[in-house]
Amino acid sequence: MVTPSTGTLTFIGNQSGLTFQKSFYWADAVGTMARIDSGLGTPGATGGENYCVFGEPVTLIDIAVVTGPTVALTGRLMANYEYTPISFAWTNHLNTLTSRPPLKIPFRAGTRISILPQA
């Protein structure tokens, strides 16, 4: 697939207006969900969880991937371990891009949000 990568997911709380940033780690194993910060800092191959969950409805507004992947990948957003129709191209969300595509992807309170890498 590709070398492991890291990045940040940025959410806005739909009720509180607070910004939530979650670091993630994308392993180089096919079919392995990204590891997302569970509150203890940047996740690695064994840290974090394979999902994040919020106590209020949130909207995903940005995905920033640390520059490094050398192949074109996509990520499939998942809600409660179910596929959603939403996927994103890794190369369009590199942290070095000054104009990443704007996102406005809503999730209900309590939804387990995860990312599944796809080649």
N, C-alpha and C positions, 0 to 999 in steps of 0.2 A: 504494500500500500504506500506508505510514506513514513518519514520520521515522525516521532511524537511531536505534537504541537500544543501550545497553550493559547488562551484568549480570555475574553471577558464578555459576559452577557449583561446587558443593562436593561433593567425593568423600571417602570414607573407604577407606583401604587395608585390604582384608580380611585380610591377613597381618600387616602392620606396625602397623595401627591409626592410622597417620598421617592427618592431614587434608590434602587437596590442594584448593586453590582456584584456579580458572581463570577469568580475565576473558574476556568475549566481546563481540563487536561484531556487531550484527544490522543489516545494510544495508537500505535501503528498495527493494530490487530483488527481484521475484518470482523464485523458483527459485534464489536465491543462498544458499548455506549460510552460517551464522554463522561469523565469524572468531574463533578461539580462541587465547588466549595460548600461544605456543610457548616461553616462558621469557624473552622480551625485554621484558616489560611489557604494558600494555594494548594490545590489537590495535586497528587501525582498518580502514579500507576496504582497505588493502593489506598490513597487518601480520599477524603470526600465521599460523596454518594454518586449514584448514577442518575440522580434527579435533583431538582430543587422544588420547594413548595413554599407558598406564601399564605398567610392568614387572611388576605384580602385579594380581590380581583387585581390582576396586574396586566400591564401591556409591555411586551418585549419591544424595545425601541432601537436597540443596536446590538450587533455581534461584531466584535473586534478580535481578529485572529492575529497572533504574533507572526510576523513575516518569517517564512522558512519553508513551507511546503513547496515541493518542486513538481507536483503533479496536480491536475485538476480534480478536486474532490467535491462532493456535495454532502450536506448534512440534512437529515430528515428530522424535523421537529416531531416530538411525540408527546402525547398528553395521556397520563395514566397508563403508560406502556402501550398505547394504541397509536398506530400510524395516523398522522394528520396529512392533509394534502400539501403541507408547506415544506418545501425544501429550499436550500440556499447554496449557492456556489461559493466555495471557500475563497477563491481568488477575488471575488467581489467584496469581501469583508476583511481584507488585510488591514492591520492597524496603521500601515504606512500610507494608506489612501486617504486623501483629504476629503473625499466625497463618497463615502460608502452609501449604498442604497438605503433610503429611510425605511424603517420598519414600523409597523403598528399592528402587532399580533396580540390579541387579547387572550387571557386565560382566566378561568374562574378561580375563586378562592379555593385552596385545598388541592388544586390540580398538581399532579407530579409531572413536572416539565423535564424532558430529557432530550438528548440529541443522539441520533444514531448515524455514524459515518457510513457513507456509501461511496464506492469507487466510481 
